[in-house]
Amino acid sequence: MTFPDAALRATCQRFLSGHVPRTQRAWLEYLATSPLADSALDFYGEGPALALFEQEVAALLGKEAAVFVHKGIIAQQMALRVWAEQTGRYTVALHPRSHIDSDEKGAYERLQHLVGLRAGEDHRPFTLQELKGLHEPCGAIVVELPLRRAGFKLLPWDELASLSAWAHKQKIPLHFDGARLWESGPFYGRSYAEIAALADSIYVSFYKGLGGLAGCMLAGSKDFIDETRAWKTRLGGDVFTSFPYVLAAYEGLHHHLPKMTGYVAHAQEIAAALGRLAGITVVPDPPHTNSFQVYLYAPYQALQREAEQLAKTEHMWLFNMLKETALPSVTLGEIVIGDAAEQWTTEEIVDTMKIFLRSAQKSEA
């Protein structure tokens, strides 16, 4: 559950998660400074700045072609539908806690009539052995990098490479849900092209770690991308113009991607400090990316009240997400480190979290 009070969040001056937010006016002023701002408008997916950006991202990922889409749900359906049509198998192997299966209202099943084959346990990515255990032909395999719902966890490189080799041997297309691929690069210590080479297709997002407004890119072979374009139109992905999203994505790629290794190191430093506090468990420890989960030993309602009170009185916003767990006395939170965390020292974060947790615990005593 996320905090719904956007107006309250707008009054805050310090944020722990994500990047420092901008007002609508600040966004317009920022986008006007982009070197692509004087380019002609794109129309229905065609335009000079858009084409340049698609070529740049395709090259960065080591793929022949890429297509910009304003919504990731659309891009992933484009990929999975085309793979199903090419293989003649309308089954998709994926994790039961993946974004595709958990957060898209069943779009791939309801709209594309695909069948999900779920592999793995809730708390970690699925293994090759679990994939083999499905005992049913797959039209495609989806690996989410990282698996957000399990704590932003990644498979070790050797396991990911073995899974890729097996999929290719079985002639099963492998698709990477790389919504947070940019954040995963430091864990693997390899170029994005090396990581993406393991997959036949890959989707990357521009509004998470890169701080854009919205939008994503689907990349793969030229023939594959050409075939997905019809589904982009059918699914409502051809908006009249996308230039604000494209400019924001372009700027985010050039500003935040070079800083991603620093964001991950900062996340690991903060996680190590928080993990030493009584009443907090960090997952995973250490974090695989710039994001991690914290299990807070206090009831959800008490923590939400304290978070809102902290926003009202101290103008601080700690979590973009707090969620109840199966244990009434334990609450799940997510911390995503970007440039906003540069407003704090690690000691300040620890002290604030200690007071925040203690206040919630006392309110329920």
Rosetta blueprint (number, residue, H / E / L):
1 M L
2 T L
3 F L
4 P L
5 D L
6 A H
7 A H
8 L H
9 R H
10 A H
11 T L
12 C L
13 Q L
14 R E
15 F E
16 L L
17 S L
18 G E
19 H L
20 V L
21 P L
22 R L
23 T L
24 Q H
25 R H
26 A H
27 W H
28 L H
29 E H
30 Y H
31 L H
32 A L
33 T L
34 S L
35 P L
36 L L
37 A L
38 D L
39 S L
40 A L
41 L L
42 D L
43 F E
44 Y L
45 G L
46 E E
47 G L
48 P H
49 A H
50 L H
51 A H
52 L H
53 F H
54 E H
55 Q H
56 E H
57 V H
58 A H
59 A H
60 L H
61 L L
62 G L
63 K L
64 E L
65 A E
66 A E
67 V E
68 F E
69 V E
70 H L
71 K L
72 G H
73 I H
74 I H
75 A H
76 Q H
77 Q H
78 M H
79 A H
80 L H
81 R H
82 V H
83 W H
84 A H
85 E H
86 Q H
87 T H
88 G L
89 R L
90 Y L
91 T E
92 V E
93 A E
94 L E
95 H L
96 P L
97 R L
98 S L
99 H H
100 I H
101 D H
102 S H
103 D L
104 E L
105 K L
106 G L
107 A H
108 Y H
109 E H
110 R H
111 L L
112 Q L
113 H L
114 L L
115 V E
116 G E
117 L E
118 R E
119 A L
120 G L
121 E L
122 D L
123 H L
124 R L
125 P L
126 F L
127 T L
128 L H
129 Q H
130 E H
131 L H
132 K H
133 G L
134 L L
135 H L
136 E L
137 P L
138 C L
139 G L
140 A E
141 I E
142 V E
143 V E
144 E E
145 L L
146 P L
147 L E
148 R H
149 R H
150 A H
151 G L
152 F L
153 K E
154 L L
155 L L
156 P L
157 W H
158 D H
159 E H
160 L H
161 A H
162 S H
163 L H
164 S H
165 A H
166 W H
167 A H
168 H H
169 K H
170 Q L
171 K L
172 I L
173 P L
174 L E
175 H E
176 F E
177 D E
178 G E
179 A L
180 R L
181 L H
182 W H
183 E H
184 S H
185 G H
186 P H
187 F H
188 Y H
189 G L
190 R L
191 S L
192 Y H
193 A H
194 E H
195 I H
196 A H
197 A L
198 L L
199 A L
200 D L
201 S E
202 I E
203 Y E
204 V E
205 S E
206 F L
207 Y L
208 K L
209 G L
210 L L
211 G L
212 G L
213 L L
214 A L
215 G L
216 C E
217 M E
218 L E
219 A E
220 G E
221 S L
222 K H
223 D H
224 F H
225 I H
226 D H
227 E H
228 T H
229 R H
230 A H
231 W H
232 K H
233 T H
234 R H
235 L L
236 G L
237 G L
238 D L
239 V L
240 F L
241 T L
242 S L
243 F H
244 P H
245 Y H
246 V H
247 L H
248 A H
249 A H
250 Y H
251 E H
252 G H
253 L H
254 H H
255 H H
256 H H
257 L H
258 P H
259 K H
260 M H
261 T H
262 G H
263 Y H
264 V H
265 A H
266 H H
267 A H
268 Q H
269 E H
270 I H
271 A H
272 A H
273 A H
274 L H
275 G H
276 R L
277 L L
278 A L
279 G L
280 I E
281 T E
282 V E
283 V E
284 P L
285 D L
286 P L
287 P L
288 H L
289 T L
290 N L
291 S E
292 F E
293 Q E
294 V E
295 Y E
296 L E
297 Y L
298 A L
299 P L
300 Y H
301 Q H
302 A H
303 L H
304 Q H
305 R H
306 E H
307 A H
308 E H
309 Q H
310 L H
311 A H
312 K H
313 T H
314 E H
315 H L
316 M E
317 W E
318 L L
319 F L
320 N L
321 M L
322 L E
323 K E
324 E E
325 T L
326 A L
327 L L
328 P L
329 S L
330 V L
331 T E
332 L E
333 G E
334 E E
335 I E
336 V E
337 I E
338 G L
339 D H
340 A H
341 A H
342 E H
343 Q H
344 W L
345 T L
346 T H
347 E H
348 E H
349 I H
350 V H
351 D H
352 T H
353 M H
354 K H
355 I H
356 F H
357 L H
358 R H
359 S H
360 A H
361 Q H
362 K H
363 S H
364 E L
365 A L
